[in-house]
């Protein structure tokens, strides 16, 4: 299983939530306390839920299924695209197109249109068109690519969705639930964990925290794929993971922030 130390969680600022006035009471069970009007997430709870989520992701990938990575907020875009590409999964990083899941066939036709236009450009066909027509085709590629580039090769609905911020991506959450597609998500203190199948309590605003979660999910995908081939890329057992992150009842003392928490 993908591993992470408590020190890494602290250094990434995973434990910093939102201002206390912005919390969702349903997150109370994951909150250790407050400091300077900022909620502090209980990292022992994070560890527990993280292991559940990563085990699910690993098993999903091992069975050859598809996990869609979603994160359109500024702090998430780069990590979502890089980590999804690293583990060979589709992603949405710029804009969630309404109906991506609930109206998938229409979205798929647009994705095929994007693929067709890109093939024409690669083969030099666009250069043989009039300047005006070529410019229109390039604009279409740019427009479609903004929403579809990361999912243009996704030929069917994903089997699960990984979301960075379920508050910002509420449309993605709603569509996933409507289509009965499981959701794995980082859940900050302003989130509703009841909407998420596999909530991972943590900071969804700090770039380092987001990168860490995305990396762990991607590592779990890779581990699942490799395990299906009879390999163990991480070379780490379940027991080693528990030694790396001891599951005790006491929460660690919060470290000073590596990044300023979201206001």
C-alpha positions as CSV (number, residue, x, y, z in Angstrom):
1,X,0.0,0.0,0.0
2,X,1.1,3.6,-0.7
3,X,2.9,5.0,2.4
4,X,3.1,8.3,4.1
5,X,4.6,9.4,7.4
6,X,2.9,11.5,10.0
7,X,5.7,14.0,9.5
8,X,4.9,14.3,5.8
9,X,1.2,15.0,6.6
10,X,2.2,17.7,9.1
11,X,4.7,19.3,6.8
12,X,2.2,19.4,4.0
13,X,-0.3,21.2,6.3
14,X,-2.9,18.4,5.9
15,X,-4.2,19.1,9.4
16,X,-5.2,22.8,8.7
17,X,-8.9,23.3,8.1
18,X,-10.9,26.4,7.4
19,X,-11.9,29.2,9.8
20,X,-14.2,27.8,12.5
21,X,-17.1,29.9,11.3
22,X,-17.0,28.2,7.9
23,X,-17.2,24.6,9.1
24,X,-19.7,21.9,8.3
25,X,-20.9,20.3,11.6
26,X,-20.9,16.9,9.9
27,X,-17.1,17.1,9.9
28,X,-17.0,17.4,13.7
29,X,-15.9,13.7,14.1
30,X,-12.8,14.4,12.1
31,X,-11.8,17.6,13.9
32,X,-9.2,17.6,16.8
33,X,-9.8,21.2,17.9
34,X,-9.2,24.8,16.9
35,X,-6.2,27.2,17.0
36,X,-6.5,30.9,16.3
37,X,-10.0,30.3,14.9
38,X,-8.8,27.7,12.5
39,X,-10.1,24.1,12.8
40,X,-7.4,21.5,13.2
41,X,-8.1,18.1,11.6
42,X,-7.3,15.0,13.6
43,X,-4.6,13.3,11.6
44,X,-5.2,10.0,13.2
45,X,-8.7,10.1,11.7
46,X,-7.1,11.1,8.4
47,X,-4.8,8.1,8.5
48,X,-7.7,5.7,9.2
49,X,-9.8,7.1,6.4
50,X,-6.9,7.4,4.0
51,X,-6.1,3.7,4.3
52,X,-9.7,2.8,3.5
53,X,-9.7,5.1,0.5
54,X,-6.3,4.0,-0.8
55,X,-7.1,0.3,-0.4
56,X,-10.3,0.9,-2.4
57,X,-8.4,2.7,-5.1
58,X,-5.7,0.0,-5.3
59,X,-8.3,-2.8,-5.6
60,X,-10.2,-0.8,-8.2
61,X,-7.2,-0.5,-10.3
62,X,-6.2,-4.1,-9.8
63,X,-9.5,-5.1,-11.3
64,X,-8.8,-3.0,-14.4
65,X,-11.3,-0.3,-13.6
66,X,-11.1,3.4,-14.3
67,X,-10.7,6.2,-11.8
68,X,-11.4,9.7,-13.0
69,X,-9.3,12.5,-11.3
70,X,-11.1,15.8,-10.8
71,X,-9.7,19.1,-9.6
72,X,-10.4,22.4,-11.3
73,X,-9.4,24.8,-8.5
74,X,-6.1,26.6,-9.1
75,X,-4.2,24.7,-6.4
76,X,-5.2,21.3,-7.8
77,X,-4.9,21.6,-11.6
78,X,-1.2,20.8,-12.0
79,X,-1.2,17.9,-9.5
80,X,-4.4,16.4,-10.9
81,X,-3.0,16.4,-14.5
82,X,0.4,15.2,-13.6
83,X,-0.6,12.4,-11.2
84,X,-3.5,11.2,-13.4
85,X,-1.1,11.0,-16.4
86,X,1.5,9.2,-14.3
87,X,-0.9,6.4,-13.4
88,X,-2.6,6.3,-16.8
89,X,-6.1,7.6,-15.6
90,X,-8.4,10.3,-17.2
91,X,-8.7,13.7,-15.6
92,X,-10.5,17.0,-15.6
93,X,-8.4,20.0,-14.5
94,X,-9.9,23.1,-16.1
95,X,-13.6,22.9,-16.2
96,X,-16.3,20.3,-15.4
97,X,-18.7,20.2,-18.3
98,X,-22.2,19.8,-17.0
99,X,-23.4,16.3,-18.0
100,X,-20.0,14.8,-18.2
101,X,-21.4,11.8,-16.4
102,X,-25.2,12.1,-16.7
103,X,-25.0,12.9,-20.4
104,X,-21.9,11.0,-21.3
105,X,-22.8,10.0,-24.8
106,X,-23.1,13.7,-25.9
107,X,-19.8,14.5,-24.1
108,X,-18.2,11.5,-25.8
109,X,-19.2,12.8,-29.2
110,X,-17.6,16.1,-28.5
111,X,-14.4,14.2,-27.3
112,X,-14.4,12.3,-30.6
113,X,-14.7,15.6,-32.4
114,X,-11.6,16.9,-30.5
115,X,-9.7,13.7,-31.4
116,X,-10.6,14.1,-35.1
117,X,-9.5,17.8,-35.2
118,X,-6.2,16.9,-33.4
119,X,-5.5,14.1,-35.9
120,X,-6.1,16.6,-38.8
121,X,-3.7,19.0,-37.3
122,X,-1.1,16.4,-36.7
123,X,-1.4,15.1,-40.3
124,X,-1.0,18.6,-41.7
125,X,-4.6,18.8,-43.1
126,X,-5.3,22.0,-41.3
127,X,-2.4,23.7,-43.0
128,X,-4.0,23.0,-46.3
129,X,-7.2,24.8,-45.4
130,X,-7.8,28.5,-45.8
131,X,-6.4,30.7,-43.1
132,X,-9.8,31.5,-41.8
133,X,-11.0,27.9,-41.7
134,X,-7.7,26.7,-40.1
135,X,-8.1,29.4,-37.4
136,X,-11.7,28.3,-36.7
137,X,-10.5,24.7,-36.3
138,X,-7.7,25.8,-34.0
139,X,-10.2,27.7,-31.8
140,X,-12.4,24.6,-31.7
141,X,-9.5,22.5,-30.6
142,X,-8.7,25.0,-27.8
143,X,-12.3,25.2,-26.7
144,X,-13.0,21.5,-26.6
145,X,-9.6,20.8,-25.1
146,X,-10.2,23.0,-22.1
147,X,-12.9,20.7,-20.9
148,X,-12.2,17.4,-22.6
149,X,-8.4,17.0,-23.1
150,X,-8.0,14.8,-20.1
151,X,-11.0,12.6,-20.9
152,X,-10.9,12.4,-24.7
153,X,-9.7,8.8,-24.5
154,X,-12.2,7.8,-21.8
155,X,-14.6,5.6,-23.9
156,X,-17.0,4.7,-21.0
157,X,-18.2,6.1,-17.7
158,X,-15.5,5.9,-15.0
159,X,-15.9,3.3,-12.3
160,X,-15.1,5.8,-9.5
161,X,-14.2,9.5,-9.2
162,X,-11.4,11.1,-7.1
163,X,-12.2,14.7,-6.3
164,X,-10.0,17.3,-4.6
165,X,-12.6,19.7,-3.4
166,X,-16.2,18.4,-3.2
167,X,-17.6,21.8,-2.3
168,X,-16.2,23.4,-5.5
169,X,-16.9,20.3,-7.5
170,X,-20.4,19.8,-6.2
171,X,-21.7,19.2,-9.8
172,X,-19.3,16.3,-10.2
173,X,-20.3,14.9,-6.8
174,X,-24.0,15.3,-7.7
175,X,-23.6,13.6,-11.1
176,X,-21.5,10.8,-9.6
177,X,-24.2,10.1,-7.0
178,X,-26.9,10.1,-9.6
179,X,-25.0,7.6,-11.7
180,X,-24.1,5.5,-8.6
181,X,-20.4,6.1,-9.2
182,X,-18.4,5.9,-5.9
183,X,-16.6,9.1,-4.9
184,X,-13.2,9.3,-3.2
185,X,-12.4,12.8,-2.0
186,X,-10.3,15.0,0.2
187,X,-12.7,16.5,2.7
188,X,-11.8,19.8,4.4
189,X,-13.7,21.1,7.4
190,X,-16.3,22.9,5.2
191,X,-17.3,19.7,3.4
192,X,-20.3,17.3,3.8
193,X,-18.7,13.9,4.2
194,X,-22.1,12.2,3.9
195,X,-21.9,12.9,0.1
196,X,-18.6,11.0,-0.2
197,X,-18.2,7.3,-0.3
198,X,-14.5,7.4,0.8
199,X,-13.8,10.7,2.5
200,X,-10.1,11.6,3.3
201,X,-10.2,14.4,6.0
202,X,-7.6,17.0,5.1
203,X,-6.6,20.4,3.7
204,X,-7.9,20.8,0.2
205,X,-6.5,24.3,-0.3
206,X,-2.8,24.1,0.4
207,X,-0.9,23.1,-2.7
208,X,1.5,20.8,-0.8
209,X,-1.5,19.0,0.8
210,X,-3.3,18.6,-2.5
211,X,-0.1,17.3,-4.2
212,X,0.4,14.7,-1.4
213,X,-3.2,13.4,-1.7
214,X,-3.0,13.2,-5.5
215,X,0.3,11.4,-5.3
216,X,-1.0,8.8,-2.8
217,X,-4.0,8.1,-5.0
218,X,-1.9,7.8,-8.1
219,X,0.6,5.5,-6.2
220,X,-2.3,3.3,-5.2
221,X,-3.5,3.1,-8.8
222,X,-0.1,2.1,-10.0
223,X,0.2,-0.5,-7.1
224,X,-3.1,-2.0,-8.1
225,X,-2.2,-2.3,-11.7
226,X,1.2,-3.8,-10.9
227,X,-0.3,-6.2,-8.4
228,X,-2.6,-7.5,-11.1
229,X,0.6,-8.4,-13.0
230,X,2.0,-10.2,-10.0
231,X,4.4,-7.3,-9.0
232,X,4.8,-5.2,-5.9
233,X,6.1,-1.8,-7.0
234,X,6.2,-0.3,-3.5
235,X,7.7,-3.4,-1.9
236,X,5.9,-2.5,1.3
237,X,3.5,-4.7,3.3
238,X,0.4,-3.7,5.3
239,X,2.4,-4.2,8.5
240,X,5.1,-1.8,7.3
241,X,2.4,0.8,6.6
242,X,1.1,0.5,10.2
243,X,4.6,1.0,11.5
244,X,5.1,4.0,9.3
245,X,1.8,5.5,10.6
246,X,0.9,4.1,14.0
247,X,-2.8,4.1,14.5
248,X,-3.1,5.3,18.1
249,X,-5.9,7.2,19.7
250,X,-3.9,10.3,20.5
251,X,-3.7,13.0,17.8
252,X,-0.3,14.6,17.1
253,X,0.4,18.1,18.3
254,X,-0.2,20.3,15.2
255,X,2.9,21.8,13.7
256,X,3.3,25.4,12.6
257,X,1.8,25.9,9.1
258,X,4.1,25.4,6.1
259,X,1.6,27.5,4.1
260,X,-1.0,30.0,5.3
261,X,-4.4,28.2,5.6
262,X,-7.3,29.4,3.4
263,X,-9.3,32.1,4.9
